[in-house]
Amino acid sequence: MQQGAYNPSINSSVADFMSAVSEPSEQEAMGKVVRDLLNDGQRLSRRTLCTRLLSQLDRASCKKEQAIYQTLVGYLFVR
């Protein structure tokens, strides 16, 4: 598989996912994840989002934070 190739369907999937995020706390959490990925020089894709969200879920300090990250991970698998 070629890394770095432009794939419009992946970009569309990421855009659809981002538009599904509705709660302000979800938007803030997703914004932080996206910002961290981009600051780390990583590409923005479903795979990198999922990996980072699962990592954040493991490190969540309270039930509310866990619920936010679980919801965001769930959005990745809704079509």
C-alpha positions in Angstrom: 0.0 0.0 0.0 1.4 3.4 -1.0 1.7 5.8 1.9 1.1 9.5 1.2 -1.1 9.0 -1.8 -4.2 11.3 -2.0 -7.4 9.3 -1.5 -10.6 11.4 -1.8 -12.7 8.7 -0.2 -10.6 8.8 3.0 -10.7 12.5 3.1 -14.5 12.4 2.6 -14.8 9.9 5.4 -12.8 12.1 7.8 -14.9 15.1 6.8 -18.1 13.1 7.4 -16.8 12.0 10.8 -15.9 15.5 11.8 -19.4 16.8 10.9 -21.0 14.1 13.1 -19.3 15.5 16.2 -22.0 17.6 17.9 -21.5 18.2 21.6 -19.2 21.1 22.6 -17.1 18.8 24.7 -16.9 16.3 21.8 -15.8 19.2 19.5 -13.1 20.3 22.0 -11.8 16.7 22.5 -11.7 16.1 18.7 -10.1 19.4 18.1 -7.4 18.5 20.6 -6.8 15.1 19.0 -6.6 16.7 15.5 -4.3 19.4 16.7 -2.0 16.9 18.4 -1.8 14.7 15.3 -1.0 17.6 13.1 1.6 19.0 15.5 3.2 15.6 15.6 3.5 15.7 11.8 1.1 12.8 11.3 -1.4 12.5 8.5 -5.1 13.0 9.4 -6.9 9.7 8.6 -9.4 7.3 10.1 -6.6 5.1 11.2 -4.6 7.9 13.0 -7.8 9.3 14.5 -8.9 5.9 15.8 -5.4 5.2 17.3 -5.2 8.5 19.0 -8.8 8.4 20.3 -8.2 4.9 21.8 -5.0 6.2 23.4 -6.9 9.1 24.9 -9.6 6.7 26.0 -7.1 4.6 27.9 -5.7 7.7 29.6 -9.1 9.3 30.4 -9.2 10.4 34.0 -13.0 10.4 34.6 -16.2 8.7 33.4 -17.3 11.8 31.5 -14.0 11.9 29.6 -14.3 8.2 28.9 -17.8 8.6 27.5 -16.7 11.4 25.2 -13.9 9.4 23.7 -16.1 6.3 23.4 -18.6 8.3 21.5 -16.0 9.7 19.2 -14.6 6.3 18.5 -18.1 5.1 17.8 -18.5 7.8 15.2 -15.6 6.3 13.2 -17.6 3.1 12.7 -20.9 4.6 11.7 -21.6 4.8 8.0 
